[in-house]
Amino acid sequence: MEEKVAPRPLGAPTRNAFGEALRELGGMNENLVVVDGDVGNSTRTEYFGEEYPERFFNVGIAESNLVGVASGLAAAGKDVVAASFACFLMGNAYEQIRMSVTFPQLGVKLVGSHSGISIGEDGPSQMAIEDIALATSFPGMTVVVPADAPSTRAATLSLFNVDGPVYLRTGRSKAPLVYSENDNFTIGRANQLRPGNDVTIIACGLMVVAALDAAEQLDREGIAARVIDMHTIKPIDVAAIERAATETGAIVTAEEHLLDGGLGAAVARVVTRSRPVPMEFVGLPDRYAESGAPQALLEKYGLTPDNIVQAVQRVLARKGQQNGR
């Protein structure tokens, strides 16, 4: 029987880490204002609102108006964070983000909570599985998908170090810990979490811990898998991808998002342009999910360490065929 990897300690949900860091940021920056779409108790912007009510604006369940208010405040010189559920923010307000934020390149920091299928019983109407593709489609938009609470805190505190608009993706469920509070985290620079020369697993968000667990399983099979947390999808760390392709000769990507337009597509664009190697992709198939327990959904839709292990085995078989030519 296959020995399973011991579960990692659970940390806070990334939405909670965002809310706590936002409150901290409010004490450091008196010019910071926060706009929310009447879901502050879910996005956790309520932590900021309780501490700084005069700088907190609830515009109601009206995401397009939310973005319009946020862009107006930014144009008036304020540092602005605007938050709602990821599916509502990117879906309902896409045109307003396009014309009011990214076209004028205003520094509004957009935060989408309740991303992916791991929100579970809330169901598919509230599962953002297209949001990375939508966010990266905007010219000049930085897109960040942290893996756990410490990295989300670091990303939040760094939001205003980035010029122009940013989209930060957070989740509802408790996230297994990958980082400590003292680990390095820089927006735009990937983190190698595990060395390896046989294959590289590049993951983001909740799938980073799955990649690490898969690498431990592979290690028992004599396969040394490098693991990279590609927390910034745009601008993507081209150097880290090129180095991985050159040094390991095979890449697997893993994401809690549709395969179309997500992390895998962004990595593949770099690989095909500069260092073609065999690739496999772990992500959501071309369909919507359903309501259910989070872990059951991750298993049904192929977002587990075992799915990553299987993808690694496939890509190594192709790598071997190429090397045998």
Helices and strands as residue ranges (DSSP letters): E 10-13, H 14-28, E 32-36, H 40-43, H 46-51, G 53-55, E 56-58, H 63-75, E 79-85, H 86-92, H 94-96, I 97-102, E 109-113, G 117-122, G 124-126, H 131-136, E 142-144, H 149-157, G 159-161, E 166-169, E 174-176, E 191-194, E 199-203, H 207-220, E 225-229, E 232-234, H 238-248, E 251-258, H 263-274, E 279-284, H 294-300, H 305-323
